[in-house]
């Protein structure tokens, strides 16, 4: 990738990206990152992501040398708006465009294990992403049968982070109790 295009991606300058629209799938960094990977790393700008994918939708599933797609990078950086834009674009493309191993929240990693985006957010301590996706925390499980919250707790030995995880767990518990119609006396005892 030439320095001008890279700088434009880092700065979120979509005009330069549009000027290179015919070469977006061949202009990559030495790590095989596309402009979409770079934007996902440096910006939480859904509009920019949508414009890039409108120009070249194949970038959505482009895998870099670390076996990451732009969705992984956005999750690692805590860019929730970019995550949402990537998911919306994936849904808009339809199932026939997506590979069998790709689902909205997970990609098969190089070790043939599921690598959930929420897992990446947990490993990187992105509580904001976890808070916004509370409804999926209870169903996201690693190959070792740990939930995303288990992973977050393992990777971060920090009191502020622990309080955030505790708040998420409490919120999930309250939702589960409410949904199952278990008595509120039991909930107050927790």
GUKOL-414581 format. One record per residue: x, y, z negated of N, C-alpha, C in turn. Coordinates in steps of 0.001 Angstrom, whole numbers, plus 524288, in hexadecimal, padded with zeros to 5 digits. Layout:
BEGIN
XYZXYZXYZ ...
END
This chain:
BEGIN
8035D7FB6B8000080000800008000080385804CC80000 8024F808628036F8059980D0C8039F80488810827FEE2 808658139F7FD69807EE816D67F8A78034F81A9E7F8B8 801E781C9D7FD3E7FD928205E7FD8A7F86A81DB27FC22 7F792819097FE427F2C48162B7FD167F2A8814787F75C 7F713812B77F5617F75D8111B7EFE37F61B815B67EC48 7F87D81A2E7ED5F7F78981ED57EA277F1C5820637EA6A 7EF80820047EF067E9F48214E7EFA07E69481DA27EC56 7E7E7818A07EC507E4F0814D77E9317E595815F37E360 7EA58817297E1B87EB5C818657DC367E83781D2D7DA90 7E7D6821037DE067E50E825E07DCD07DF35825957DE01 7DD77821597E0777D7F6820E47E1DE7D66E824547E66B 7DA308258A7E9D37D93C828DC7EE607D7098258E7F2D2 7D1EE825627F33E7CF5D821FE7F70A7D039823C97FCAA 7D146828D17FD807D20F82ACC802D37D6A8828258057F 7DAF882786802C07DF92824EE804FA7DE6681F29805E5 7DB7881CD2802577DA0381752802F67D6B5816A7807E2 7D2FE81A28808BF7CFA8819EC80D667D2E881A7F8125E 7D6DF81DD28123F7DA4B81E7B816CF7DD228196B8182F 7DDD681600814667E08B81105815337DCC880C6281557 7D7D480D5D8165E7D3CE80950815E17D4C88047881935 7D74B8050B81DA57D8408008E8210C7DCCC7FD2A81F3D 7DFB07FF0381B637E44D7FC25819A97E4227FAB8813DB 7DFA37FB33811677DF487FA3180BC87E07B7F48880A5D 7DF957F0FC80E047E0A57EB7F80CD47E63C7E9D180E1F 7E94F7ED558104A7EED17EC0D811597F2997EF6880E36 7F0C87F3BE80C367F4237F7258090F7F38F7F59F80355 7F7807F2DA801607F7697F1027FBFB7FC987F2477F95A 7FC967F2247F436801637F3087F132804AE7EE0A7F155 809817EE427EF6980CB67E9807EF2680A2E7E51D7EBE5 806C27E6847E84D803F07E29C7E52A7FEDA7E0E57E7BE 7FE227E2727ECA87F9837E11B7EFBA7F48A7E3B57EDA8 7F5217E8347EB1C7F0A27EB447E9607EEB27EE9C7EDE0 7E98F7EED27EE787E7297F2357F25C7E5E57F77A7EFD7 7E3DA7FB0A7F2F47E236800127F0BA7DDF87FF3D7EC9D 7DAC67FB3A7ED517D6A77FA257E9827D8F07F85F7E448 7DD087F52F7E4637DFBC7F3B47DF8C7E1DE7F8937DCCC 7E4487FC017DFDB7E6B8800B37DDA57E2938044A7DB4C 7DE51805207DE1F7DA1A8086D7DC157D7D0805FD7D71F 7D70E800DA7D71E7D4EA7FE2B7D2827D8807FEC07CDC9 7DD8A7FF487CEBF7E14A7FFD47CA797E164805587C839 7E111809407CB947E1F980E9A7C9D17DD14811ED7C916 7D891810197CADC7D3DC813647CAA17CF1E810577C8D6 7CB95812FC7C64A7C67A810CE7C5017C279813967C86B 7C353813357CD8F7C0458161F7D15C7BD4E8125F7D4EA 7B85E8116F7D3AE7B52C80DC57D6AC7B44880FA47DC3E 7B3C3814B27DCFD7B2CB816D07E2327B74F8159B7E5D9 7BC00816557E4027C0AB8153A7E71B7C0D780F6D7E896 7BFB480C087E4E77BFB3806647E5DD7BBA6804FC7EA01 7B6FE807217E97C7B2D7805F87ED477B44B807DC7F2BF 7B6C780C657F30F7B86580E687F82A7BC8F80AF37FAA1 7C0388091B7F7807C44C805A47F98B7C1DE8008D7FB73 7BE567FE567F86D7BBE77F96A7F9FB7B8507FA107FEB1 7B6237FEB77FF677B3097FFB58041A7B68A7FFA1808F5 7BB6880141808437BF278013A80C9A7C14C7FBBF80DA5 7C2517F8CC809777C4E27F3AD80A027C31E7F0188058B 7BECD7ED57806587BC9C7EA11802277C0107E56A800BE 7C37D7E3CD804347C6E07DF4F8030A7CA9F7E0637FE84 7CB647E5577FD297CEE87E6AD7F8D77CCB67E4F97F38C 7C7A27E40B7F34A7C51C7E2827EE647C7977DDA07EC0A 7C8E27D9D57EF497CB027D4D87ED657D0C77D4307EE90 7D3637D8627EFFC7D8F87D8217F13B7DC057D6B97EC52 7DF457D2BB7ECAD7E2437D0DB7E8317E7E17D2C17E8A3 7E9DE7D5267E4797EF4F7D6F87E47A7F2F27D2967E2AB 7F7F17D3BB7E20A7FBB17CFA67E08C7FAC07CD887DB0C 7F80C7D0797D7C57F6C67CE9B7D27F7F1A27CB937D273 7EF737CA987D71D7EA7F7C7C87D7C67E5F27CAE17D574 7E63B7D0117D6017E2207D3827D40A7DF437D6037D89A 7DA317D6767D7FE7D7167D9917DB987D6367DEDB7D8F1 7D44A7E2C67DBC87D3787E7E87D9587D0157E7BD7D468 7CC757E41D7D4257C91C7E3937CF8D7CC467E25A7CAA5 7D03D7DF0C7CB227D39F7DDDB7C6AB7D65F7E2C37C4B5 7D85F7E5C97C8577DB527EA7D7C6E77D7C27EE767C443 7D31B7EF387C66C7CF637F2E37C4117CE017F1377BE83 7CD567EC277BDA57CC1C7EA337B8627D0AB7EB127B4B2 7D55E7EA087B6957DA017EABB7B3497DA977F0697B19F 7D94B7F3F87B5197D9DE7F98C7B3FF7D5207FBD87B130 7D0FB7F8D77B0B07CC4E7FAC87AE077C9197FE877B14E 7C9597FE037B66C7C688801797B9FD7C1217FF337BB30 7BD8D8002B7B7997B8587FDE07B7E27B5677FF767BCD6 7B5B2804627BE647B2DD806247C30E7B4D68035C7C7F0 7B9EF802777C8347BC337FFA57CCA37BA687F9F37CC84 7BA487F79C7C7E07B86C7F2357C7617B2E17F1D17C983 7AF867F55E7C7D47AA1A7F55B7C9A57A9C77F6007CF8E 7ACDD7F9957D1BE7ACCC7FA797D7687AE967F59E7DA5A 7B29F7F30C7D86C7B48F7EE4B7DAF77B0787E9F67DAC4 7ADD77E97A7D6627A9C67E57D7D5D97A53A7E6A87D984 7A3967EB927D9BA79F547ED127DD3E7A0C07EBF27E2E8 7A5817ED2E7E4617A73D7EC357E9C07A76C7E65D7EAE2 7A9197E3477E7127A93C7DD967E7C37A3BC7DB777E89C 7A0127DD5D7E59279AA57DBA47E62B7987B7DD4A7EB76 799CD7E2027ED2F797E47E3FC7F23179A0F7E0DE7F6CD 79EC57DEE07F6407A11A7DBD27FA7A79E487D6A57FB48 79C127D48F7F733799367CFAB7F7A379CA87CAF67F6BB 79A327C6B87F56679CFA7C1F17F4097A0497BFCC7F87A 79E7E7C0447FD5E7A17C7BDFB801A97A6C27C09880266 7A7467C565800C97AC377C82C801487AFFB7C6B07FCEF 7ADE47C55F7F87E7B12F7C41E7F4047B2DF7BE6C7F434 7B7757BD5C7F22F7B9517B7F87F2137B6857B4F07EDD6 7B6B47AFD47EE127B4227AC8B7EA2C7B63A7AD727E4B1 7BB207AEA17E4457BD867AF297DF1A7BCB57B4837DCAF 7BA107B8007DF567B95E7BD4C7DD657B3DD7BDFD7DB60 7B35F7BFDD7D6A67AE587C1937D4AB7AF1A7C72B7D2E1 7AAF97C9B37D1877AB617CF317D02C7AF307D0307CBBC 7AF757CCC07C7D77B2D97CDBE7C3637B78F7CA277C2F0 7B8757C6C07C6AA7BCE17C3387C5F57BF4A7C1867CB15 7C4417C0627CADD7C7307BE8A7CF587CA927BA087CD84 7CB0C7B6087D0BA7CE5C7B1A67CF477D4017B3767CF9A 7D6E47B2C87CB717DC4B7B4937CB427DFE57B0827CDA3 7E4D67B1BA7CDC97E8A77AE317D0187E93C7A9247CCFE 7E73E7A8DB7C8507E76F7A40E7C5347E2407A1227C57A 7DEEE7A29E7C9317D9CA7A02F7C9E77D66A7A0957C507 7D6F77A4CA7C2307D3A67A5C47BDA97D0C07AADE7BEA6 7CC237AB4B7BC6B7C92D7B0177BD1E7CBE67B4947BA4F 7CBEB7B8F97BCCF7CEB57BD827BACF7CAE57C2137BA8F 7C75B7C2377B6B97C34E7C63B7B6967C57A7CBC67B61A 7C2EA7CF3F7B8CB7C45C7D4C57B87F7C3D07D6B77B2E3 7BFC77D4F97B0357BF1F7D69A7AAC77C38A7D4837A766 7C5917CFF87A8BE7CA1A7CDCE7A5FC7CEBB7D17C7A69A 7CF8A7D3747AB5C7D3D37D7297AC447D3087DC187A904 7CE3B7DDFA7A8DE7CD1D7E2A87A5C87CE2A7E19E7A001 7CCD47DCF279E2C7CDC27DB8B798B37D3927DB4979787 7D6897D8CF79AF67DC2F7D85079A347DEBD7DDAA799FD 7DCBE7E14F79D1F7DF0F7E68279D667DC9D7EA5C79992 7D9187E87D796407D6E97EBD57922A7D32E7EFFB79413 7D0817EEF7798547CCE77F2CD79A8D7C7777F2207982C 7C6E47F400793637C1F17F38E7908A7BD797F61679397 7BE7E7FA6D7963F7BA557FD207991B7B7DF7F99479D37 7BB0E7F69579FFD7B8F87F2EE7A3E67B5CA7EEB27A12C 7B7CC7ECB079CDA7B5097E899799FB7AFD97EA98797D5 7AFC97EF6A795E47AAF47F1A6793CA7A6D47F22F79808 7A8797F3D779CA17A4B87F4A47A0DD7A2AF7EF847A318 7A5777EB587A23C7A3E57E6417A4517A27A7E26D79FFE 7A03E7E46C79BC179EE57E11F7974779B917DC72798C6 797FB7DD3879C647946B7D8FE79DC57972E7D4537A03B 79C047D5067A20879ED37D0AE7A4657A3187CE757A0E9 7A3FE7D0C679C747A82E7CEEB7990C7A71E7C975796F4 7A23D7C83E795E37A1177C32B793957A1607BEB979784 7A1137BFDC79C947A1417BBB17A07D7A6967BB2C7A30E 7AA057BED27A2357AF417BE867A46D7B2AD7BB327A0E9 7B4737B6C47A2EC7B78D7B31E79FDA7BC697B1A77A2ED 7C0DA7B1727A0437C5BD7AFDB7A2C77C5CE7A9EB7A358 7C98D7A7D37A64D7C9E87A21F7A6CD7CAA079F5A7A18D 7CCAE7A21A79DAF7CD5F79FDB798727C88A7A0837950C 7C4387A259797657BF347A314794C07BF397A796790E1 7C2B97AB54791937C2B47B01278E667BF627B42579120 7BC987B73978E0F7B9B37BB87790607BD717C01379149 7BB987C3E8794137BEB97C88C7951D7C0307CB4079001 7BCB07CB3B78C3B7BDD67CDBA787387C21A7CACF7843D 7C23D7C5A0784A87C6897C2A6782447CBC07C46578492 7CBD47C4CE789BD7D0A67C64E78C737D25B7CBBC78AC1 7CEAC7CF5778A837CFF37D4B0788F27D2567D4BE7837C 7D0127D1C277FF87D2187D19577A9E7D78E7CF2A77A69 7D89B7CB4F77DB87DDBB7C8C977DC57E2027CC7477FA9 7E0BF7CFC4783677E4BD7D302785D37E5B17D82D78309 7E2377D9B077F897E2BA7DEDC77D267E23D7DE837773F 7E68D7DF5E7749E7E6A97DF5676EEC7E6D77E50576D23 7E26C7E79B76D817E21A7ED2D76C9E7DCD97EE4476A04 7DCCF7F141765DD7D7FD7F205762DF7D3BD7F4D176600 7D51B7F8BD769207D1267FB6976C4A7CEC77F7B477049 7D2137F497772AF7D0317F0D1776817CCAF7ECCD773D2 7CE4C7EB1376F367CB347E74076C467C5D07E97476AF6 7C5917EE76769827C07F7F0E1768647BD137F0F576D47 7BF697F21A771BB7BC767F217776A37BA577ECB7777F6 7BD937E8BA777407BBE07E3597783D7B7947E1CB7746B 7B8357E34876F767B43B7E20876B887AF097E49576CF7 7AF2D7E96976EB97AA607EC1A7704F7A7CE7E94C774E8 7AAF57E78A778A27A8D17E4A777D137A65B7DF8677B4F 7A90A7DCB4777DE7A6F47D7C0775F07A1D97D8A1772FE 7A1AB7DCAC76FCB79CE97DDDC76CD67986F7DF1E77085 799957E21F774877959F7E38A7785B7938F7DEB277B2F 7971E7DB3477CB0795837D65D77F49792387D2FE77BA6 793D17D29D776C3790F07CF7D772F878B6E7D1A677247 78B067D6C9771C9785E17D9317712A7826A7D80F775E8 784A87D86177A81781B37D74F77F4577FEC7D19D77F5C 783707CE0277E057820F7C87977E0977DC57C75477A13 77E287C9A67758077A357C8CF77177775007CB0677344 7751B7CFA87757F7704F7D2207776176DD17CECF77BA9 771107CCF377F5C76F0E7C9CE783AE76CE37C48E781DD 76F2C7C25C77DBE76D6B7BD3B77BE77691F7BDAF777CF 767C97C2707765A763A57C37E77297764C47C12276D32 769B87C0C776BC976B377BF0076690769F27C368762C6 768967C21C75E15767017C60375A3B76B147CA2E75934 7694B7CEEF7584476CDB7D3457574376F7B7D2C3751EC 76D437CFA074E5876FCB7CEBF74946775147CC2474A06 7753B7C86774D9E77A2D7C5BF74EB077E2E7C9A0750C9 77C877CD08754547800F7D0D5756B17823B7D48B75292 77EF87D64D74EE9780C77D9D974AD8784BC7D74074740 784887D220746DB7882A7CF5E7436B78D9B7CEEF745C5 78E1D7D00F74AC4793447CFA874D5A796A97D44F74C34 
END
